[in-house]
Amino acid sequence: MRKYSAFAVAREALRHHKGWERAWTSPEPKASYDVVIVGAGGHGLATAYYLGKNFGITNVAVIEKGWLGGGNTGRNTTIIRSNYLQDPSAAIYEKSRSLYETLSQDLNYNIMFSPRGVIMLAQTHHEVRGYIRTAHANALQGVDTRFIDKHEVKKLVPIMNIEGPRYPVLGGLWQPRGGTARHDAVAWGYARACSDMGMHIIQQTEVTGVRREGGAVSGVETTRGFIGCKKLGIVVAGHSGVVAEMAGFRLPLESVPLQALVSEPIKPCMDVVVMANTVHGYLSQSDKGEMVIGGGTDSHNNYTQRGSFHHIEETVRALIETFPMLSRLKMLRQWGGIVDVTGDRSPILSKTPVDGVFINCGWGTGGFKAIPGSGWGFAELMAKGHSPLTAEFGMDRFKEGRFIDESVAAGVAH
């Protein structure tokens, strides 16, 4: 793989850009691999990358029924933060945030990481108490956050109306090293690195069944024939329950659409990320000037990638009180993704009842921020059978009552 650099760009400019190589190959699948990962989104590709980088396992196939990064990886609002209350959550998200800081250099691919800072607004006295508690917990966990008053919030975000009649801003939980990254670039960077290690990324290939022999996995049935494997990683987000059923077990989660939208581009007016959990809306400004707006999940289970109009209306209406300037903007585009949500709003990274089958799912509405940490921990789990990062996120916690309840602790699922 040719190294990307400023010199390479200058050289190819003189050659009329005719010397660039394909970022990743599109090989025909082999008869079998040591590891097959179903799902070529950020989490699946990161798992493959760290299997190769950390454990030397490169006889790997990543199978994707659509196109690389075309699922939730390309359908989110790119927020990166780690200010969670529960210790297991803070550990894996902080690992992820720290990996994001050097990911462009590690992958030799610009993921456009922007540590612009994240504010979680406190708009009720209950939230003030909760975020002060979280700030204390983060201090013990080694996560850099602090509670700031409403005047500091206003200084960081001048366009904000902090004296709203229904939901005035009372302060906020500030994580200065949080931020955003380019979602497509994260997937492309991992794919390029995996391909360079000799891994096969097989797109437009749907898994239709999981074959077992003697209680252990032996491979997967696909639309391009049978592919054997010794270990199988299922990393398919909203379709986790569907693939798990093929393998012969059920998951304690449900799939619902999560939608977001962007406005027409405007001049720079906001250089931090703001999350308003009382009204369930979050906002940032992209490099192109669009105001990126996200809200909550739909109330009904389905597998559409559209969402519902009333949810857009509710999210924007609630945000306009805090950001009046939004009322003058036009919506440029809207989209949805299918998220898989567990009862405690925390992920599952676990062995399964089928020997050799591992599952990575349940990230709900917060999967993008976890991609590097999830891949690091899940790769270790698949390679060694145990990982400190994933130990508390096993499937058995639901029957044992060991919930990691971030919906209550953090006040929001993402």
C-alpha positions as CSV (number, residue, x, y, z in Angstrom):
1,M,0.0,0.0,0.0
2,R,1.4,3.3,-1.0
3,K,1.7,5.8,1.8
4,Y,-0.4,8.9,1.6
5,S,1.4,12.2,2.2
6,A,1.6,15.8,1.0
7,F,4.5,14.7,-1.3
8,A,2.4,11.9,-2.8
9,V,-0.4,14.4,-3.5
10,A,2.1,16.8,-5.2
11,R,3.6,13.9,-7.2
12,E,0.3,12.6,-8.5
13,A,-0.8,16.2,-9.4
14,L,2.1,16.3,-11.8
15,R,1.0,12.9,-13.2
16,H,-2.6,14.0,-13.6
17,H,-3.6,11.7,-10.7
18,K,-3.1,8.6,-12.8
19,G,-0.9,6.7,-10.3
20,W,-3.3,6.3,-7.4
21,E,-4.0,2.7,-6.3
22,R,-7.4,1.4,-5.2
23,A,-7.8,2.0,-1.5
24,W,-8.9,-1.6,-0.9
25,T,-9.3,-4.7,-3.1
26,S,-12.5,-6.5,-4.0
27,P,-11.4,-10.2,-4.1
28,E,-13.4,-13.3,-4.7
29,P,-14.1,-15.1,-1.4
30,K,-11.9,-18.1,-0.5
31,A,-13.4,-21.4,0.6
32,S,-12.5,-20.7,4.3
33,Y,-10.9,-18.3,6.6
34,D,-9.7,-18.3,10.2
35,V,-12.1,-15.6,11.1
36,V,-15.3,-14.3,9.3
37,I,-16.8,-11.0,10.4
38,V,-20.3,-10.3,9.3
39,G,-20.8,-6.6,8.8
40,A,-18.4,-4.1,7.1
41,G,-19.3,-1.1,9.2
42,G,-17.0,0.7,11.5
43,H,-17.2,-1.8,14.3
44,G,-16.7,-4.8,12.0
45,L,-13.8,-3.2,10.2
46,A,-12.2,-2.0,13.4
47,T,-12.4,-5.6,14.8
48,A,-10.7,-7.0,11.7
49,Y,-8.0,-4.3,11.9
50,Y,-7.1,-4.9,15.5
51,L,-7.2,-8.7,15.0
52,G,-4.4,-8.1,12.5
53,K,-2.5,-5.3,14.2
54,N,-2.6,-6.6,17.8
55,F,-2.7,-10.4,17.3
56,G,-1.3,-11.1,13.9
57,I,-4.6,-12.8,12.7
58,T,-4.9,-11.7,9.0
59,N,-6.7,-14.7,7.4
60,V,-9.9,-12.7,7.8
61,A,-13.0,-12.0,5.7
62,V,-15.3,-9.1,6.3
63,I,-18.7,-9.8,4.6
64,E,-21.1,-7.0,3.9
65,K,-24.5,-7.5,2.2
66,G,-24.5,-3.9,0.9
67,W,-21.6,-1.5,0.5
68,L,-18.8,-0.8,2.9
69,G,-19.9,1.7,5.6
70,G,-23.4,2.0,4.1
71,G,-25.3,1.2,7.3
72,N,-25.2,3.1,10.6
73,T,-21.6,4.1,10.1
74,G,-22.6,6.5,7.4
75,R,-25.9,7.4,9.1
76,N,-25.0,9.1,12.3
77,T,-24.1,12.6,13.7
78,T,-20.4,11.7,14.4
79,I,-20.4,12.7,18.1
80,I,-17.4,11.4,20.1
81,R,-17.4,11.5,23.9
82,S,-16.7,9.4,26.9
83,N,-18.4,11.1,29.8
84,Y,-20.4,8.1,31.0
85,L,-21.2,7.4,34.7
86,Q,-20.8,3.6,34.9
87,D,-17.2,2.4,35.1
88,P,-17.4,-0.2,32.3
89,S,-18.9,2.3,29.9
90,A,-16.4,5.0,30.8
91,A,-13.5,2.6,30.2
92,I,-14.5,1.4,26.7
93,Y,-15.6,4.9,25.5
94,E,-12.5,6.6,26.9
95,K,-10.3,3.9,25.2
96,S,-12.2,4.7,22.0
97,R,-11.8,8.5,22.4
98,S,-8.1,8.2,23.0
99,L,-7.7,5.9,19.9
100,Y,-9.6,8.5,17.8
101,E,-7.0,11.1,18.7
102,T,-4.2,9.3,16.8
103,L,-6.3,7.3,14.4
104,S,-5.4,9.4,11.3
105,Q,-1.7,8.7,11.9
106,D,-2.3,5.0,12.8
107,L,-4.2,4.4,9.6
108,N,-2.4,6.9,7.4
109,Y,-5.8,8.2,6.4
110,N,-7.3,11.5,7.4
111,I,-10.5,10.8,9.5
112,M,-10.9,14.5,10.1
113,F,-11.0,14.1,13.9
114,S,-12.0,17.4,15.5
115,P,-11.6,17.6,19.3
116,R,-13.9,20.6,19.5
117,G,-15.5,19.7,22.9
118,V,-18.9,18.4,23.9
119,I,-21.4,20.1,26.2
120,M,-24.3,18.2,27.7
121,L,-26.8,20.9,28.8
122,A,-28.4,20.8,32.2
123,Q,-31.8,22.3,31.8
124,T,-33.4,21.0,35.0
125,H,-32.2,20.9,38.6
126,H,-32.3,17.1,38.4
127,E,-29.8,17.3,35.5
128,V,-27.6,19.6,37.4
129,R,-27.3,17.1,40.3
130,G,-26.8,14.2,37.8
131,Y,-24.0,15.9,35.8
132,I,-22.1,17.0,39.0
133,R,-22.2,13.4,40.1
134,T,-21.0,12.3,36.6
135,A,-18.1,14.8,36.8
136,H,-17.0,13.4,40.1
137,A,-17.2,9.8,38.7
138,N,-15.3,10.9,35.6
139,A,-12.5,12.3,37.8
140,L,-12.1,8.9,39.5
141,Q,-12.2,7.2,36.1
142,G,-9.5,9.5,34.6
143,V,-12.0,11.1,32.1
144,D,-11.4,14.8,31.7
145,T,-14.8,16.5,32.3
146,R,-16.1,19.3,34.5
147,F,-19.4,20.9,35.3
148,I,-19.7,24.5,34.1
149,D,-22.2,27.2,34.8
150,K,-24.6,28.8,32.4
151,H,-22.3,31.8,31.8
152,E,-19.5,29.5,30.7
153,V,-22.0,27.7,28.4
154,K,-23.0,31.0,26.8
155,K,-19.3,32.0,26.3
156,L,-18.7,28.7,24.5
157,V,-21.9,28.9,22.4
158,P,-22.8,32.6,21.9
159,I,-25.8,31.7,19.6
160,M,-27.5,29.9,22.5
161,N,-30.5,31.4,24.4
162,I,-29.8,30.4,28.0
163,E,-33.0,32.0,29.4
164,G,-35.6,30.0,27.6
165,P,-39.1,30.1,29.2
166,R,-39.6,26.3,29.4
167,Y,-36.1,24.9,29.5
168,P,-33.5,27.5,30.7
169,V,-29.9,26.5,30.6
170,L,-28.6,26.0,34.2
171,G,-25.1,24.7,33.3
172,G,-23.6,21.8,31.5
173,L,-21.2,18.9,31.6
174,W,-18.2,19.9,29.5
175,Q,-15.7,17.5,28.0
176,P,-13.2,19.6,26.1
177,R,-11.5,16.6,24.4
178,G,-14.7,15.2,22.9
179,G,-15.7,16.2,19.4
180,T,-16.5,14.7,16.0
181,A,-14.9,12.8,13.1
182,R,-15.8,12.1,9.5
183,H,-17.9,8.9,9.6
184,D,-17.1,7.7,6.0
185,A,-13.4,8.3,6.5
186,V,-13.3,6.1,9.6
187,A,-14.7,3.2,7.7
188,W,-12.6,3.8,4.6
189,G,-9.4,4.2,6.7
190,Y,-10.0,0.9,8.5
191,A,-10.9,-0.9,5.2
192,R,-7.7,0.3,3.5
193,A,-5.5,-0.8,6.4
194,C,-7.3,-4.2,6.6
195,S,-6.9,-4.8,2.8
196,D,-3.2,-3.9,3.1
197,M,-2.8,-6.7,5.7
198,G,-4.2,-9.2,3.2
199,M,-7.7,-9.4,4.6
200,H,-10.7,-9.8,2.2
201,I,-13.5,-7.3,2.3
202,I,-16.4,-8.9,0.4
203,Q,-19.2,-6.5,-0.5
204,Q,-22.6,-7.1,-2.0
205,T,-22.7,-10.6,-0.3
206,E,-25.5,-11.4,2.1
207,V,-25.2,-14.0,4.8
208,T,-28.3,-16.3,4.6
209,G,-27.4,-18.9,7.2
210,V,-24.9,-20.1,9.8
211,R,-23.7,-23.7,9.6
212,R,-22.9,-25.5,12.8
213,E,-21.2,-28.9,13.5
214,G,-21.1,-30.5,16.9
215,G,-22.3,-27.3,18.6
216,A,-19.6,-25.2,17.0
217,V,-19.6,-22.9,14.0
218,S,-18.2,-24.2,10.8
219,G,-19.0,-21.4,8.4
220,V,-21.7,-19.2,6.8
221,E,-24.0,-19.6,3.9
222,T,-24.0,-16.6,1.6
223,T,-25.4,-15.5,-1.7
224,R,-22.0,-16.4,-3.2
225,G,-21.8,-19.8,-1.7
226,F,-20.6,-21.4,1.6
227,I,-17.6,-19.8,3.4
228,G,-16.0,-21.8,6.1
229,C,-14.5,-20.4,9.3
230,K,-13.1,-21.3,12.7
231,K,-14.5,-18.2,14.4
232,L,-17.4,-16.0,13.5
233,G,-18.0,-12.4,14.6
234,I,-21.5,-10.9,14.2
235,V,-21.4,-7.1,13.9
236,V,-24.5,-6.1,12.1
237,A,-26.1,-3.4,14.3
238,G,-29.9,-3.3,13.7
239,H,-30.0,-6.7,12.1
240,S,-28.2,-8.4,15.0
241,G,-31.3,-10.3,16.1
242,V,-31.8,-11.6,12.5
243,V,-28.3,-13.1,12.2
244,A,-28.3,-14.4,15.8
245,E,-31.4,-16.4,15.0
246,M,-29.7,-17.9,12.0
247,A,-27.0,-19.1,14.5
248,G,-29.6,-20.6,16.8
249,F,-29.9,-18.1,19.7
250,R,-31.9,-15.0,20.6
251,L,-30.8,-11.6,21.8
252,P,-32.4,-9.3,24.4
253,L,-32.7,-6.3,22.2
254,E,-35.1,-4.5,19.8
255,S,-34.5,-2.6,16.5
256,V,-35.8,0.9,15.9
257,P,-35.1,3.7,13.5
258,L,-33.0,6.7,14.7
259,Q,-33.1,9.8,12.4
260,A,-31.1,12.9,11.9
261,L,-31.0,15.9,9.5
262,V,-28.8,18.7,8.3
263,S,-29.7,22.3,7.4
264,E,-28.6,24.3,4.5
265,P,-24.9,25.4,4.9
266,I,-24.3,28.7,6.7
267,K,-21.3,30.6,7.9
268,P,-19.4,29.2,11.0
269,C,-21.4,30.1,14.1
270,M,-20.8,27.2,16.5
271,D,-17.5,25.3,17.1
272,V,-18.6,22.8,19.8
273,V,-21.1,20.0,20.0
274,V,-24.2,20.5,22.2
275,M,-26.5,17.8,23.5
276,A,-29.8,18.9,25.1
277,N,-31.1,15.7,26.7
278,T,-34.2,17.3,28.4
279,V,-35.6,18.0,24.9
280,H,-33.7,15.1,23.3
281,G,-31.9,17.0,20.6
282,Y,-28.2,17.5,19.8
283,L,-26.5,19.9,17.5
284,S,-23.1,20.6,15.8
285,Q,-21.9,22.4,12.7
286,S,-20.1,20.5,10.0
287,D,-17.0,21.6,8.1
288,K,-19.3,22.4,5.2
289,G,-21.4,24.7,7.3
290,E,-24.5,22.5,7.7
291,M,-26.1,22.4,11.2
292,V,-26.2,18.7,12.0
293,I,-29.3,17.8,14.1
294,G,-30.2,14.5,15.8
295,G,-33.0,13.4,18.0
296,G,-34.4,10.2,19.6
297,T,-35.5,6.9,18.3
298,D,-39.0,6.2,16.9
299,S,-41.4,4.6,19.4
300,H,-42.2,1.5,17.2
301,N,-40.0,-1.3,16.1
302,N,-39.2,-1.5,12.4
303,Y,-36.4,-1.9,9.9
304,T,-36.8,1.3,7.7
305,Q,-34.0,3.8,7.2
306,R,-36.4,6.7,6.9
307,G,-37.9,7.5,10.3
308,S,-41.1,9.6,10.8
309,F,-41.8,13.2,10.1
310,H,-43.3,14.0,13.5
311,H,-40.0,13.1,15.2
312,I,-38.2,15.7,13.1
313,E,-40.8,18.3,13.9
314,E,-40.6,17.6,17.7
315,T,-36.8,17.6,17.7
316,V,-36.5,20.9,15.8
317,R,-39.3,22.6,17.7
318,A,-37.6,21.8,21.0
319,L,-34.2,22.9,19.9
320,I,-35.5,26.3,18.5
321,E,-36.2,27.5,22.0
322,T,-32.5,27.1,22.9
323,F,-31.2,28.0,19.4
324,P,-33.7,30.6,17.9
325,M,-31.5,31.0,14.8
326,L,-32.5,27.5,13.7
327,S,-36.1,28.7,12.9
328,R,-34.7,30.6,9.9
329,L,-33.0,27.6,8.2
330,K,-34.2,25.2,5.7
331,M,-33.7,21.4,6.0
332,L,-31.3,20.2,3.3
333,R,-31.6,16.4,3.8
334,Q,-32.8,13.8,6.4
335,W,-32.0,10.2,6.9
336,G,-32.5,7.3,9.3
337,G,-30.5,4.3,10.6
338,I,-31.6,1.1,12.3
339,V,-30.2,0.9,15.8
340,D,-30.3,-2.1,18.1
341,V,-31.2,-1.2,21.7
342,T,-30.8,-3.4,24.8
343,G,-32.9,-3.1,28.0
344,D,-30.1,-1.3,29.9
345,R,-29.0,0.8,26.9
346,S,-25.5,-0.7,27.0
347,P,-23.9,-2.9,24.3
348,I,-23.3,-6.6,24.2
349,L,-19.7,-7.8,23.4
350,S,-19.8,-11.5,24.2
351,K,-19.3,-15.1,23.5
352,T,-22.6,-16.9,22.5
353,P,-24.1,-20.3,23.2
354,V,-22.5,-21.5,19.9
355,D,-18.8,-22.3,20.2
356,G,-16.7,-20.0,18.0
357,V,-19.5,-17.4,17.5
358,F,-19.1,-13.9,19.1
359,I,-21.6,-11.1,19.0
360,N,-21.0,-7.3,19.1
361,C,-24.3,-5.4,19.2
362,G,-26.7,-3.3,21.2
363,W,-24.8,0.0,20.8
364,G,-28.2,1.8,20.3
365,T,-27.8,5.4,19.4
366,G,-24.1,5.7,20.4
367,G,-22.2,3.4,18.2
368,F,-20.0,5.7,16.2
369,K,-18.1,7.1,19.2
370,A,-17.2,3.6,20.3
371,I,-15.8,2.2,17.0
372,P,-12.1,2.1,17.9
373,G,-12.6,0.9,21.5
374,S,-15.2,-1.6,20.4
375,G,-12.9,-3.0,17.7
376,W,-10.0,-3.2,20.1
377,G,-11.9,-5.0,22.9
378,F,-13.9,-7.3,20.5
379,A,-10.7,-8.3,18.7
380,E,-9.1,-9.2,22.0
381,L,-12.2,-11.2,23.0
382,M,-12.2,-13.2,19.7
383,A,-8.4,-13.8,19.8
384,K,-8.0,-14.6,23.5
385,G,-11.4,-15.5,24.7
386,H,-11.4,-12.6,27.2
387,S,-10.9,-8.9,27.3
388,P,-11.0,-6.5,30.2
389,L,-12.8,-3.9,28.1
390,T,-15.7,-6.3,27.3
391,A,-15.8,-8.4,30.4
392,E,-18.9,-6.6,31.9
393,F,-20.8,-6.5,28.6
394,G,-21.6,-10.3,28.3
395,M,-25.0,-11.7,27.3
396,D,-25.3,-13.4,30.7
397,R,-25.6,-10.1,32.6
398,F,-29.3,-10.0,31.7
399,K,-30.2,-13.3,33.3
400,E,-27.9,-12.5,36.2
401,G,-29.2,-9.0,36.8
402,R,-25.9,-7.3,36.3
403,F,-27.3,-4.3,34.3
404,I,-25.1,-1.4,33.2
405,D,-28.0,1.0,33.1
406,E,-26.7,4.0,31.2
407,S,-30.2,5.2,30.3
408,V,-30.8,6.0,34.0
409,A,-27.1,6.9,34.9
410,A,-26.4,9.2,31.9
411,G,-30.0,10.4,31.3
412,V,-29.8,9.5,27.6
413,A,-29.0,6.4,25.6
414,H,-26.3,8.1,23.4
